Amino acid sequence: MDRALGEAWLRLMTDHSVLVHAGDEDMITEQLKTELVAMRRTDQPRGFNAALFGVPTRDSRLRDCHGESIDQSPDLTIYPAIPRRGIADDQHDALFFECKVLDKARGMDLYRVNGIERFTTGRYAWRMPHAGMLAYVLDKSECSPTVALTDYFTRSTAAGSTIGKDLGMSDPPTQAMTAWNSLVSDVAETRHLRTAPEVGARSIIALRHLWLLANPAS
């Protein structure tokens, strides 16, 4: 899926670079979804097709793990084309992504509070062992999520902890995939302890961080 998202980003930068540089998160995500829908029909990249993946959607709504809200809406949701066996509730069995712009005004605190924490607190993907964070990096020519997140998570908090510990992390980020073109950085993976009462108390969610670059990496 990382490669499909990277290919969709290349198409955005080729045909809609003005839209990207305008920096509207919703508009960028809508166009990214449109590219994915078209790519799914043509098996590009190979393996991303209608036999395996359903139609990508934006802002699909589900309830949170506590049952307090029925309006939790990750930015991108992609269901399997055919429901998997042994799944108790198909509506929670999907690839869920939250998207955030990273620029001079919108930085890592926003990425954490309105992104990562939506997964670690059981708002999004609470029945899944994994999910994804997408960043649209607009103001840097090169930015590695592995390096940037490692630095960010070690920062101290006012309570005497660190950001990483507060996010339920016992290990630093790892590099899950190397960059494969100049507009995609490496893919980082982080693992977070979370609480999802309905599926058995404490569990781990793995987040993949794919950062899409608006300026070619050097």
MDTraj code that builds the backbone (N, CA, C; nanometers):
import mdtraj as md
import numpy as np

residues = "MET ASP ARG ALA LEU GLY GLU ALA TRP LEU ARG LEU MET THR ASP HIS SER VAL LEU VAL HIS ALA GLY ASP GLU ASP MET ILE THR GLU GLN LEU LYS THR GLU LEU VAL ALA MET ARG ARG THR ASP GLN PRO ARG GLY PHE ASN ALA ALA LEU PHE GLY VAL PRO THR ARG ASP SER ARG LEU ARG ASP CYS HIS GLY GLU SER ILE ASP GLN SER PRO ASP LEU THR ILE TYR PRO ALA ILE PRO ARG ARG GLY ILE ALA ASP ASP GLN HIS ASP ALA LEU PHE PHE GLU CYS LYS VAL LEU ASP LYS ALA ARG GLY MET ASP LEU TYR ARG VAL ASN GLY ILE GLU ARG PHE THR THR GLY ARG TYR ALA TRP ARG MET PRO HIS ALA GLY MET LEU ALA TYR VAL LEU ASP LYS SER GLU CYS SER PRO THR VAL ALA LEU THR ASP TYR PHE THR ARG SER THR ALA ALA GLY SER THR ILE GLY LYS ASP LEU GLY MET SER ASP PRO PRO THR GLN ALA MET THR ALA TRP ASN SER LEU VAL SER ASP VAL ALA GLU THR ARG HIS LEU ARG THR ALA PRO GLU VAL GLY ALA ARG SER ILE ILE ALA LEU ARG HIS LEU TRP LEU LEU ALA ASN PRO ALA SER".split()
xyz = np.array([
    [0.0820, -0.1207, 0.0000],
    [0.0000, 0.0000, 0.0000],
    [0.0855, 0.1259, 0.0000],
    [0.2030, 0.1166, 0.0633],
    [0.2935, 0.2327, 0.0640],
    [0.3280, 0.2771, -0.0780],
    [0.3559, 0.1811, -0.1635],
    [0.3930, 0.2150, -0.3014],
    [0.2757, 0.2732, -0.3788],
    [0.1560, 0.2247, -0.3527],
    [0.0381, 0.2818, -0.4193],
    [0.0187, 0.4274, -0.3768],
    [0.0350, 0.4561, -0.2493],
    [0.0224, 0.5934, -0.2017],
    [0.1323, 0.6818, -0.2602],
    [0.2535, 0.6260, -0.2712],
    [0.3626, 0.7014, -0.3319],
    [0.3385, 0.7312, -0.4786],
    [0.2822, 0.6344, -0.5507],
    [0.2512, 0.6560, -0.6921],
    [0.1399, 0.7599, -0.7076],
    [0.0401, 0.7541, -0.6206],
    [-0.0672, 0.8545, -0.6254],
    [-0.0108, 0.9945, -0.6001],
    [0.0861, 1.0045, -0.5099],
    [0.1491, 1.1338, -0.4810],
    [0.2260, 1.1857, -0.6021],
    [0.2972, 1.0986, -0.6710],
    [0.3684, 1.1401, -0.7921],
    [0.2716, 1.1975, -0.8942],
    [0.1545, 1.1367, -0.9064],
    [0.0539, 1.1868, -1.0005],
    [0.0024, 1.3242, -0.9571],
    [-0.0140, 1.3416, -0.8260],
    [-0.0560, 1.4728, -0.7765],
    [0.0471, 1.5786, -0.8099],
    [0.1738, 1.5477, -0.7869],
    [0.2785, 1.6457, -0.8094],
    [0.2973, 1.6749, -0.9585],
    [0.2613, 1.5799, -1.0426],
    [0.2718, 1.6001, -1.1873],
    [0.1561, 1.6845, -1.2404],
    [0.0359, 1.6545, -1.1945],
    [-0.0841, 1.7168, -1.2519],
    [-0.1520, 1.8201, -1.1627],
    [-0.1181, 1.8210, -1.0328],
    [-0.1908, 1.9085, -0.9400],
    [-0.0958, 1.9729, -0.8394],
    [0.0221, 2.0122, -0.8835],
    [0.1208, 2.0674, -0.7902],
    [0.0729, 2.1980, -0.7270],
    [-0.0033, 2.2763, -0.8015],
    [-0.0564, 2.4020, -0.7458],
    [-0.1483, 2.3725, -0.6275],
    [-0.2327, 2.2723, -0.6419],
    [-0.3217, 2.2313, -0.5335],
    [-0.2407, 2.1877, -0.4121],
    [-0.1365, 2.1088, -0.4351],
    [-0.0540, 2.0606, -0.3240],
    [0.0098, 2.1770, -0.2495],
    [0.0720, 2.2692, -0.3226],
    [0.1445, 2.3783, -0.2590],
    [0.0508, 2.4798, -0.1932],
    [-0.0789, 2.4759, -0.2268],
    [-0.1744, 2.5620, -0.1577],
    [-0.1923, 2.5182, -0.0125],
    [-0.1636, 2.3907, 0.0159],
    [-0.1564, 2.3446, 0.1530],
    [-0.2868, 2.3124, 0.2225],
    [-0.3965, 2.2955, 0.1478],
    [-0.5242, 2.2597, 0.2081],
    [-0.5288, 2.1075, 0.2255],
    [-0.5230, 2.0624, 0.3501],
    [-0.5148, 1.9180, 0.3768],
    [-0.6303, 1.8408, 0.3132],
    [-0.7529, 1.8909, 0.3280],
    [-0.8688, 1.8191, 0.2753],
    [-0.8649, 1.8096, 0.1231],
    [-0.8264, 1.9182, 0.0562],
    [-0.8194, 1.9168, -0.0898],
    [-0.7113, 1.8212, -0.1389],
    [-0.5975, 1.8198, -0.0708],
    [-0.4896, 1.7271, -0.1095],
    [-0.5361, 1.5830, -0.0912],
    [-0.5974, 1.5547, 0.0213],
    [-0.6421, 1.4186, 0.0498],
    [-0.7508, 1.3743, -0.0471],
    [-0.8400, 1.4641, -0.0815],
    [-0.9448, 1.4308, -0.1787],
    [-0.8845, 1.3933, -0.3135],
    [-0.7847, 1.4695, -0.3587],
    [-0.7233, 1.4382, -0.4867],
    [-0.6404, 1.3110, -0.4791],
    [-0.5749, 1.2890, -0.3654],
    [-0.4999, 1.1642, -0.3462],
    [-0.5939, 1.0450, -0.3551],
    [-0.7093, 1.0561, -0.2918],
    [-0.8093, 0.9493, -0.2997],
    [-0.8556, 0.9280, -0.4431],
    [-0.8789, 1.0359, -0.5173],
    [-0.9221, 1.0258, -0.6570],
    [-0.8185, 0.9515, -0.7409],
    [-0.6914, 0.9806, -0.7185],
    [-0.5849, 0.9108, -0.7913],
    [-0.5839, 0.7622, -0.7555],
    [-0.6015, 0.7302, -0.6290],
    [-0.6029, 0.5899, -0.5869],
    [-0.7189, 0.5138, -0.6503],
    [-0.8343, 0.5776, -0.6577],
    [-0.9505, 0.5129, -0.7193],
    [-0.9214, 0.4793, -0.8655],
    [-0.8593, 0.5719, -0.9372],
    [-0.8257, 0.5472, -1.0780],
    [-0.7180, 0.4393, -1.0910],
    [-0.6180, 0.4419, -1.0062],
    [-0.5093, 0.3441, -1.0118],
    [-0.5589, 0.2028, -0.9839],
    [-0.6560, 0.1905, -0.8964],
    [-0.7109, 0.0587, -0.8612],
    [-0.7680, -0.0128, -0.9826],
    [-0.8197, 0.0619, -1.0791],
    [-0.8774, 0.0017, -1.1996],
    [-0.7715, -0.0552, -1.2947],
    [-0.6488, -0.0026, -1.2838],
    [-0.5456, -0.0383, -1.3823],
    [-0.4315, -0.1202, -1.3229],
    [-0.4494, -0.1642, -1.1955],
    [-0.3476, -0.2463, -1.1300],
    [-0.2127, -0.1750, -1.1262],
    [-0.2154, -0.0492, -1.0862],
    [-0.0922, 0.0301, -1.0765],
    [-0.0819, 0.0923, -0.9375],
    [0.0299, 0.0611, -0.8670],
    [0.1319, -0.0386, -0.9001],
    [0.0752, -0.1795, -0.8893],
    [0.1488, -0.2740, -0.9427],
    [0.0995, -0.4115, -0.9475],
    [0.0625, -0.4590, -0.8076],
    [-0.0571, -0.5155, -0.7957],
    [-0.1066, -0.5634, -0.6678],
    [-0.2092, -0.4720, -0.6044],
    [-0.2141, -0.3468, -0.6527],
    [-0.3181, -0.2561, -0.6043],
    [-0.4298, -0.2578, -0.7080],
    [-0.5295, -0.3402, -0.6832],
    [-0.6345, -0.3610, -0.7833],
    [-0.7655, -0.3982, -0.7157],
    [-0.8713, -0.4066, -0.7981],
    [-1.0057, -0.4310, -0.7466],
    [-1.0248, -0.5723, -0.6940],
    [-0.9338, -0.6634, -0.7279],
    [-0.9444, -0.7995, -0.6757],
    [-0.9048, -0.8062, -0.5278],
    [-0.8212, -0.7112, -0.4848],
    [-0.7700, -0.7146, -0.3478],
    [-0.8217, -0.6006, -0.2602],
    [-0.8466, -0.4839, -0.3216],
    [-0.8819, -0.3658, -0.2440],
    [-1.0164, -0.3097, -0.2873],
    [-1.0962, -0.2640, -0.1905],
    [-1.2190, -0.1936, -0.2209],
    [-1.1901, -0.0508, -0.2635],
    [-1.2953, 0.0242, -0.2956],
    [-1.2790, 0.1630, -0.3378],
    [-1.2362, 0.2480, -0.2179],
    [-1.1255, 0.3220, -0.2285],
    [-1.0845, 0.4104, -0.1200],
    [-1.1900, 0.5178, -0.0937],
    [-1.2109, 0.5490, 0.0324],
    [-1.3074, 0.6521, 0.0694],
    [-1.2411, 0.7533, 0.1630],
    [-1.3006, 0.8712, 0.1699],
    [-1.2495, 0.9766, 0.2583],
    [-1.3530, 1.0079, 0.3655],
    [-1.3064, 1.0203, 0.4891],
    [-1.3915, 1.0583, 0.6030],
    [-1.5068, 0.9613, 0.6280],
    [-1.4827, 0.8317, 0.6100],
    [-1.5850, 0.7330, 0.6448],
    [-1.6007, 0.7277, 0.7967],
    [-1.7231, 0.7268, 0.8458],
    [-1.7484, 0.7425, 0.9895],
    [-1.7729, 0.6081, 1.0585],
    [-1.7114, 0.5936, 1.1763],
    [-1.7294, 0.4766, 1.2616],
    [-1.7352, 0.5233, 1.4061],
    [-1.7798, 0.4349, 1.4946],
    [-1.7808, 0.4718, 1.6358],
    [-1.6435, 0.4458, 1.6979],
    [-1.6156, 0.5123, 1.8089],
    [-1.4892, 0.4911, 1.8786],
    [-1.4993, 0.3687, 1.9691],
    [-1.3871, 0.3335, 2.0337],
    [-1.3843, 0.2101, 2.1118],
    [-1.4697, 0.2190, 2.2381],
    [-1.4991, 0.3392, 2.2851],
    [-1.5780, 0.3561, 2.4065],
    [-1.7275, 0.3685, 2.3777],
    [-1.7645, 0.3794, 2.2521],
    [-1.9041, 0.3952, 2.2173],
    [-1.9582, 0.5336, 2.2457],
    [-1.8688, 0.6294, 2.2678],
    [-1.9116, 0.7654, 2.3012],
    [-1.9401, 0.8509, 2.1785],
    [-1.8843, 0.8103, 2.0634],
    [-1.9034, 0.8870, 1.9395],
    [-1.9239, 0.7919, 1.8229],
    [-2.0158, 0.8276, 1.7358],
    [-2.0354, 0.7490, 1.6133],
    [-1.9816, 0.8233, 1.4913],
    [-1.9072, 0.9298, 1.5146],
    [-1.8621, 1.0165, 1.4055],
    [-1.7102, 1.0249, 1.3940],
    [-1.6405, 0.9177, 1.4259],
    [-1.4954, 0.9160, 1.4097],
    [-1.4631, 0.8871, 1.2626],
    [-1.3833, 0.9733, 1.2004],
    [-1.3664, 0.9640, 1.0553],
    [-1.2202, 0.9798, 1.0130],
    [-1.1455, 0.8703, 1.0062],
    [-1.0096, 0.8769, 0.9513],
    [-1.0120, 0.9351, 0.8100],
    [-0.9033, 0.9998, 0.7711],
    [-0.9018, 1.0700, 0.6427],
    [-0.9188, 0.9758, 0.5238],
    [-0.8519, 0.8608, 0.5276],
    [-0.8631, 0.7634, 0.4188],
    [-0.8935, 0.6257, 0.4767],
    [-0.9861, 0.5560, 0.4138],
    [-1.0202, 0.4202, 0.4549],
    [-1.0250, 0.3327, 0.3307],
    [-0.9587, 0.2175, 0.3381],
    [-0.9582, 0.1237, 0.2256],
    [-0.9891, -0.0158, 0.2800],
    [-1.1051, -0.0673, 0.2447],
    [-1.1460, -0.2006, 0.2883],
    [-1.0926, -0.3067, 0.1922],
    [-1.0796, -0.4310, 0.2387],
    [-1.0462, -0.5391, 0.1461],
    [-1.1609, -0.5602, 0.0476],
    [-1.1285, -0.6040, -0.0725],
    [-1.2324, -0.6258, -0.1735],
    [-1.3277, -0.7366, -0.1309],
    [-1.2747, -0.8378, -0.0650],
    [-1.3542, -0.9510, -0.0174],
    [-1.3347, -0.9619, 0.1331],
    [-1.4407, -0.9637, 0.2115],
    [-1.4254, -0.9722, 0.3569],
    [-1.3411, -1.0924, 0.3987],
    [-1.2560, -1.0719, 0.4961],
    [-1.1709, -1.1794, 0.5436],
    [-1.2483, -1.2702, 0.6391],
    [-1.2127, -1.3967, 0.6390],
    [-1.2776, -1.4920, 0.7285],
    [-1.2349, -1.4666, 0.8726],
    [-1.3252, -1.4972, 0.9648],
    [-1.2918, -1.4910, 1.1061],
    [-1.2931, -1.3524, 1.1661],
    [-1.3423, -1.2539, 1.0918],
    [-1.3484, -1.1168, 1.1420],
    [-1.4855, -1.0933, 1.2045],
    [-1.4869, -1.0457, 1.3288],
    [-1.6131, -1.0300, 1.4006],
    [-1.6986, -0.9162, 1.3452],
    [-1.6338, -0.8089, 1.2976],
    [-1.7090, -0.6921, 1.2510],
    [-1.6367, -0.6330, 1.1307],
    [-1.6882, -0.6581, 1.0125],
    [-1.6204, -0.6184, 0.8887],
    [-1.6016, -0.4680, 0.8760],
    [-1.6881, -0.3885, 0.9376],
    [-1.6761, -0.2433, 0.9200],
    [-1.5507, -0.1867, 0.9867],
    [-1.4889, -0.2637, 1.0760],
    [-1.3661, -0.2190, 1.1419],
    [-1.2419, -0.2861, 1.0836],
    [-1.2577, -0.3651, 0.9794],
    [-1.1464, -0.4374, 0.9178],
    [-1.1046, -0.3643, 0.7908],
    [-1.0096, -0.2727, 0.8035],
    [-0.9700, -0.1898, 0.6894],
    [-0.8315, -0.1309, 0.7142],
    [-0.7778, -0.0692, 0.6094],
    [-0.6587, 0.0135, 0.6231],
    [-0.7053, 0.1558, 0.6510],
    [-0.6699, 0.2071, 0.7674],
    [-0.7101, 0.3407, 0.8081],
    [-0.5885, 0.4334, 0.8078],
    [-0.6039, 0.5517, 0.7477],
    [-0.4947, 0.6490, 0.7398],
    [-0.5430, 0.7849, 0.7884],
    [-0.4573, 0.8517, 0.8644],
    [-0.4811, 0.9907, 0.9004],
    [-0.3747, 1.0744, 0.8299],
    [-0.4155, 1.1877, 0.7723],
    [-0.3272, 1.2709, 0.6908],
    [-0.3054, 1.4062, 0.7575],
    [-0.1818, 1.4537, 0.7518],
    [-0.1506, 1.5832, 0.8111],
    [-0.0500, 1.6576, 0.7237],
    [-0.0700, 1.7893, 0.7120],
    [0.0274, 1.8756, 0.6455],
    [0.1377, 1.9096, 0.7450],
    [0.2625, 1.9023, 0.7001],
    [0.3759, 1.9500, 0.7778],
    [0.4372, 2.0679, 0.7032],
    [0.4268, 2.1865, 0.7621],
    [0.4871, 2.3059, 0.7040],
    [0.5290, 2.3985, 0.8181],
    [0.5598, 2.5217, 0.7887],
    [0.6100, 2.6131, 0.8919],
    [0.5075, 2.6407, 1.0002],
    [0.3808, 2.6346, 0.9657],
    [0.2757, 2.6639, 1.0634],
    [0.2212, 2.5388, 1.1311],
    [0.2321, 2.4248, 1.0658],
    [0.1747, 2.3011, 1.1174],
    [0.2859, 2.1988, 1.1357],
    [0.3185, 2.1711, 1.2609],
    [0.4351, 2.0890, 1.2898],
    [0.4019, 1.9598, 1.3607],
    [0.4994, 1.9083, 1.4364],
    [0.4894, 1.7759, 1.4942],
    [0.3857, 1.7670, 1.6061],
    [0.3627, 1.8753, 1.6784],
    [0.2608, 1.8693, 1.7830],
    [0.1229, 1.8417, 1.7238],
    [0.0910, 1.9067, 1.6135],
    [-0.0365, 1.8820, 1.5457],
    [-0.0414, 1.7393, 1.4916],
    [0.0694, 1.6941, 1.4349],
    [0.0802, 1.5576, 1.3818],
    [0.0506, 1.4552, 1.4922],
    [0.0972, 1.4864, 1.6123],
    [0.0738, 1.3957, 1.7259],
    [-0.0694, 1.4053, 1.7775],
    [-0.1124, 1.5258, 1.8153],
    [-0.2405, 1.5426, 1.8843],
    [-0.3584, 1.5086, 1.7934],
    [-0.3548, 1.5554, 1.6684],
    [-0.4658, 1.5329, 1.5764],
    [-0.4403, 1.4172, 1.4798],
    [-0.3353, 1.3406, 1.5076],
    [-0.3025, 1.2266, 1.4225],
    [-0.2756, 1.1026, 1.5046],
    [-0.1534, 1.0907, 1.5545],
    [-0.1127, 0.9695, 1.6271],
    [-0.2067, 0.9376, 1.7424],
    [-0.2426, 1.0387, 1.8209],
    [-0.3243, 1.0134, 1.9397],
    [-0.4657, 0.9659, 1.9058],
    [-0.5103, 0.9902, 1.7864],
    [-0.6425, 0.9401, 1.7480],
    [-0.6411, 0.7876, 1.7339],
    [-0.5238, 0.7329, 1.7094],
    [-0.5089, 0.5872, 1.7058],
    [-0.4781, 0.5311, 1.8441],
    [-0.3958, 0.5995, 1.9211],
    [-0.3538, 0.5442, 2.0501],
    [-0.4621, 0.5539, 2.1571],
    [-0.5600, 0.6411, 2.1383],
    [-0.6677, 0.6562, 2.2371],
    [-0.7950, 0.5810, 2.1983],
    [-0.7896, 0.5031, 2.0908],
    [-0.9048, 0.4214, 2.0547],
    [-1.0111, 0.4920, 1.9748],
    [-0.9772, 0.6076, 1.9177],
    [-1.0755, 0.6745, 1.8321],
    [-1.0793, 0.6106, 1.6938],
    [-0.9631, 0.5786, 1.6407],
    [-0.9525, 0.5210, 1.5061],
    [-0.8862, 0.3831, 1.5128],
    [-0.9274, 0.2956, 1.4203],
    [-0.8605, 0.1659, 1.3970],
    [-0.8452, 0.0845, 1.5244],
    [-0.9410, 0.0939, 1.6156],
    [-0.9230, 0.0304, 1.7464],
    [-0.9401, -0.1203, 1.7425],
    [-0.9918, -0.1749, 1.6341],
    [-0.9972, -0.3209, 1.6193],
    [-0.8894, -0.3735, 1.5250],
    [-0.8017, -0.2872, 1.4821],
    [-0.6934, -0.3266, 1.3920],
    [-0.5597, -0.3227, 1.4652],
    [-0.4650, -0.4117, 1.4275],
    [-0.3321, -0.4082, 1.4891],
    [-0.2389, -0.3071, 1.4238],
    [-0.2866, -0.2424, 1.3168],
    [-0.2005, -0.1485, 1.2448],
    [-0.2845, -0.0401, 1.1793],
    [-0.2178, 0.0707, 1.1456],
    [-0.2812, 0.1820, 1.0745],
    [-0.1690, 0.2675, 1.0168],
    [-0.2054, 0.3800, 0.9525],
    [-0.1037, 0.4603, 0.8865],
    [-0.1208, 0.6095, 0.9085],
    [-0.0074, 0.6785, 0.9134],
    [-0.0018, 0.8244, 0.9157],
    [0.0623, 0.8726, 0.7870],
    [-0.0044, 0.9644, 0.7175],
    [0.0509, 1.0267, 0.5972],
    [0.0806, 1.1730, 0.6273],
    [0.1990, 1.2178, 0.5880],
    [0.2328, 1.3594, 0.6032],
    [0.2599, 1.4183, 0.4662],
    [0.2008, 1.5343, 0.4401],
    [0.2307, 1.6107, 0.3196],
    [0.3347, 1.7160, 0.3601],
    [0.4593, 1.6911, 0.3264],
    [0.5700, 1.7754, 0.3727],
    [0.5924, 1.8857, 0.2700],
    [0.5568, 2.0092, 0.3057],
    [0.5542, 2.1179, 0.2084],
    [0.6737, 2.2122, 0.2150],
    [0.7454, 2.2163, 0.3257],
    [0.8454, 2.3221, 0.3393],
    [0.9892, 2.2729, 0.3519],
    [1.0138, 2.1439, 0.3286],
    [1.1494, 2.0915, 0.3370],
    [1.1788, 2.0080, 0.2134],
    [1.3028, 2.0139, 0.1659],
    [1.3392, 1.9362, 0.0474],
    [1.3617, 1.7902, 0.0822],
    [1.3893, 1.7629, 0.2073],
    [1.4075, 1.6235, 0.2497],
    [1.3749, 1.6128, 0.3973],
    [1.2969, 1.5138, 0.4346],
    [1.2607, 1.4969, 0.5741],
    [1.2346, 1.3495, 0.6001],
    [1.3107, 1.2906, 0.6888],
    [1.2963, 1.1494, 0.7217],
    [1.2089, 1.1336, 0.8452],
    [1.0986, 1.0609, 0.8356],
    [1.0169, 1.0401, 0.9544],
    [1.0898, 0.9612, 1.0617],
    [1.1762, 0.8685, 1.0226],
    [1.2503, 0.7912, 1.1227],
    [1.3350, 0.8829, 1.2091],
    [1.4075, 0.9744, 1.1451],
    [1.4936, 1.0677, 1.2186],
    [1.4104, 1.1690, 1.2961],
    [1.3122, 1.2302, 1.2296],
    [1.2333, 1.3362, 1.2926],
    [1.1512, 1.2833, 1.4102],
    [1.0904, 1.1665, 1.3949],
    [1.0091, 1.1117, 1.5026],
    [1.0951, 1.0664, 1.6200],
    [1.2114, 1.0095, 1.5912],
    [1.3013, 0.9689, 1.6994],
    [1.3375, 1.0889, 1.7857],
    [1.3714, 1.1989, 1.7225],
    [1.4047, 1.3206, 1.7961],
    [1.2836, 1.3731, 1.8730],
    [1.1694, 1.3767, 1.8097],
    [1.0500, 1.4339, 1.8708],
    [1.0057, 1.3528, 1.9926],
    [1.0077, 1.2206, 1.9824],
    [0.9571, 1.1376, 2.0908],
    [1.0464, 1.1390, 2.2142],
    [1.1707, 1.1810, 2.2007],
    [1.2592, 1.1879, 2.3172],
    [1.2450, 1.3196, 2.3933],
    [1.1684, 1.4129, 2.3437],
    [1.1529, 1.5415, 2.4112],
    [1.0781, 1.5239, 2.5435],
    [1.1218, 1.5993, 2.6427],
    [1.0622, 1.5914, 2.7764],
    [0.9287, 1.6655, 2.7801],
    [0.8408, 1.6187, 2.8674],
    [0.7128, 1.6840, 2.8890],
    [0.7145, 1.7541, 3.0242],
    [0.6152, 1.8374, 3.0470],
    [0.6077, 1.9126, 3.1730],
    [0.5907, 1.8200, 3.2928],
    [0.5358, 1.7019, 3.2700],
    [0.5122, 1.6068, 3.3797],
    [0.6356, 1.5230, 3.4118],
    [0.7467, 1.5504, 3.3423],
    [0.8693, 1.4770, 3.3687],
    [0.8831, 1.3473, 3.2923],
    [0.7967, 1.3250, 3.1963],
    [0.8033, 1.2064, 3.1114],
    [0.8650, 1.2475, 2.9776],
    [0.8429, 1.1682, 2.8735],
    [0.8784, 1.2056, 2.7368],
    [0.7553, 1.1892, 2.6500],
    [0.7567, 1.2532, 2.5338],
    [0.6428, 1.2404, 2.4429],
    [0.6225, 1.0947, 2.4030],
    [0.7321, 1.0244, 2.3775],
    [0.7212, 0.8840, 2.3388],
    [0.6562, 0.7986, 2.4461],
    [0.6976, 0.8169, 2.5709],
    [0.6373, 0.7402, 2.6801],
    [0.4901, 0.7722, 2.6954],
    [0.4558, 0.8993, 2.6799],
    [0.3150, 0.9382, 2.6901],
    [0.2304, 0.8768, 2.5784],
    [0.2955, 0.8415, 2.4686],
    [0.2256, 0.7766, 2.3568],
    [0.2331, 0.6238, 2.3656],
    [0.2765, 0.5718, 2.4794],
    [0.2788, 0.4273, 2.4996],
    [0.3901, 0.3557, 2.4260],
    [0.5009, 0.4239, 2.4030],
    [0.6120, 0.3643, 2.3285],
    [0.7214, 0.3171, 2.4236],
    [0.7705, 0.1947, 2.4006],
    [0.8849, 0.1445, 2.4760],
    [1.0103, 0.1391, 2.3906],
    [0.9935, 0.1463, 2.2591],
    [1.1063, 0.1403, 2.1665],
    [1.0990, 0.2580, 2.0696],
    [1.2137, 0.3026, 2.0188],
    [1.2143, 0.4137, 1.9227],
    [1.1597, 0.3697, 1.7871],
    [1.1318, 0.4645, 1.6987],
    [1.0861, 0.4294, 1.5636],
    [1.1904, 0.3465, 1.4890],
    [1.1413, 0.2632, 1.4003],
    [1.2299, 0.1855, 1.3144],
    [1.2012, 0.2187, 1.1685],
    [1.2990, 0.1990, 1.0825],
    [1.2784, 0.2208, 0.9389],
    [1.2213, 0.0939, 0.8781],
    [1.0994, 0.1035, 0.8263],
    [1.0310, -0.0130, 0.7708],
    [1.0565, -0.0307, 0.6215],
    [1.0902, 0.0797, 0.5520],
    [1.1143, 0.0742, 0.4077],
    [1.1989, 0.1944, 0.3693],
    [1.2894, 0.1751, 0.2753],
    [1.3700, 0.2871, 0.2280],
    [1.2946, 0.3626, 0.1188],
    [1.3304, 0.4870, 0.0997],
    [1.2666, 0.5689, -0.0040],
    [1.2900, 0.5073, -0.1411],
    [1.1881, 0.5136, -0.2283],
    [1.2010, 0.4544, -0.3611],
    [1.1884, 0.5566, -0.4732],
    [1.1646, 0.6834, -0.4387],
    [1.1747, 0.7895, -0.5384],
    [1.2003, 0.9203, -0.4647],
    [1.2264, 1.0270, -0.5381],
    [1.2721, 1.1518, -0.4777],
    [1.1626, 1.2295, -0.4057],
    [1.0364, 1.1896, -0.4227],
    [0.9261, 1.2604, -0.3580],
    [0.8626, 1.1797, -0.2441],
    [0.9283, 1.0713, -0.2080],
    [0.8829, 0.9882, -0.0961],
    [1.0012, 0.9639, -0.0041],
    [0.9817, 0.9873, 0.1254],
    [1.0888, 0.9602, 0.2195],
    [1.0833, 0.8141, 0.2632],
    [1.1733, 0.7766, 0.3527],
    [1.1671, 0.6422, 0.4080],
    [1.0369, 0.6251, 0.4859],
    [0.9977, 0.5011, 0.5076],
    [0.8777, 0.4716, 0.5851],
    [0.9205, 0.4302, 0.7256],
    [0.8680, 0.4969, 0.8254],
    [0.8979, 0.4636, 0.9643],
    [0.7831, 0.3843, 1.0248],
    [0.8146, 0.3026, 1.1243],
    [0.7112, 0.2319, 1.1990],
    [0.7292, 0.2589, 1.3474],
    [0.6186, 0.2887, 1.4149],
    [0.6191, 0.3056, 1.5597],
    [0.5143, 0.2124, 1.6195],
    [0.5403, 0.1698, 1.7422],
    [0.4487, 0.0783, 1.8109],
    [0.4051, 0.1429, 1.9421],
    [0.2729, 0.1389, 1.9660],
    [0.2145, 0.2117, 2.0783],
    [0.1209, 0.1214, 2.1588],
    [0.1358, 0.1272, 2.2900],
    [0.0412, 0.0617, 2.3780],
    [-0.0855, 0.1463, 2.3840],
    [-0.1996, 0.0835, 2.3666],
    [-0.3267, 0.1566, 2.3693],
    [-0.4275, 0.0780, 2.4523],
    [-0.5381, 0.1389, 2.4805],
    [-0.6464, 0.0721, 2.5521],
    [-0.7700, 0.0722, 2.4637],
    [-0.8216, -0.0457, 2.4392],
    [-0.9447, -0.0609, 2.3614],
    [-1.0325, -0.1600, 2.4372],
    [-1.1161, -0.1130, 2.5277],
    [-1.1874, -0.2002, 2.6212],
    [-1.2641, -0.3150, 2.5570],
    [-1.3253, -0.2886, 2.4428],
    [-1.4141, -0.3890, 2.3849],
    [-1.3398, -0.5074, 2.3224],
    [-1.2102, -0.4896, 2.2968],
    [-1.1356, -0.5985, 2.2324],
    [-1.0285, -0.6562, 2.3244],
    [-1.0433, -0.6367, 2.4535],
    [-0.9536, -0.7053, 2.5431],
    [-0.8480, -0.6189, 2.6084],
    [-0.8899, -0.5128, 2.6727],
    [-0.7998, -0.4299, 2.7546],
    [-0.6844, -0.3721, 2.6754],
    [-0.5602, -0.4078, 2.7083],
    [-0.4433, -0.3396, 2.6541],
    [-0.3918, -0.4112, 2.5300],
    [-0.3578, -0.3357, 2.4278],
    [-0.3071, -0.3944, 2.3041],
    [-0.2078, -0.2987, 2.2400],
    [-0.1379, -0.3477, 2.1405],
    [-0.0381, -0.2697, 2.0673],
    [-0.0920, -0.2357, 1.9290],
    [-0.0738, -0.1111, 1.8879],
    [-0.1014, -0.0744, 1.7487],
    [0.0292, -0.0295, 1.6843],
    [0.0555, -0.0809, 1.5657],
    [0.1727, -0.0407, 1.4877],
    [0.1294, 0.0631, 1.3850],
    [0.1979, 0.1768, 1.3846],
    [0.1683, 0.2835, 1.2891],
    [0.2820, 0.2963, 1.1895],
    [0.2461, 0.2969, 1.0607],
    [0.3443, 0.3239, 0.9561],
    [0.3328, 0.4717, 0.9175],
    [0.4479, 0.5365, 0.9097],
    [0.4528, 0.6798, 0.8807],
    [0.5150, 0.6997, 0.7423],
    [0.4320, 0.7402, 0.6459],
    [0.4783, 0.7669, 0.5094],
    [0.4721, 0.9173, 0.4872],
    [0.5864, 0.9776, 0.4624],
    [0.5932, 1.1222, 0.4415],
    [0.6151, 1.1509, 0.2930],
    [0.5231, 1.2269, 0.2366],
    [0.5212, 1.2592, 0.0940],
    [0.5735, 1.4013, 0.0761],
    [0.6717, 1.4169, -0.0083],
    [0.7468, 1.5415, -0.0170],
    [0.7006, 1.6278, -0.1353],
    [0.6774, 1.7544, -0.1093],
    [0.6386, 1.8463, -0.2152],
    [0.7590, 1.8998, -0.2925],
    [0.8784, 1.8784, -0.2376],
    [1.0023, 1.9199, -0.3047],
    [1.0937, 1.7990, -0.3142],
    [1.1585, 1.7777, -0.4284],
    [1.2430, 1.6586, -0.4444],
    [1.3510, 1.6499, -0.3382],
    [1.3723, 1.5286, -0.2890],
    [1.4805, 1.5047, -0.1939],
    [1.6142, 1.5196, -0.2652],
    [1.7112, 1.5738, -0.1949],
    [1.8433, 1.5922, -0.2542],
    [1.9260, 1.4655, -0.2456],
])
top = md.Topology()
chain = top.add_chain()
for i, resn in enumerate(residues, 1):
    res = top.add_residue(resn, chain, resSeq=i)
    for name in ("N", "CA", "C"):
        top.add_atom(name, md.element.get_by_symbol(name[0]), res)
traj = md.Trajectory(xyz[None], top)
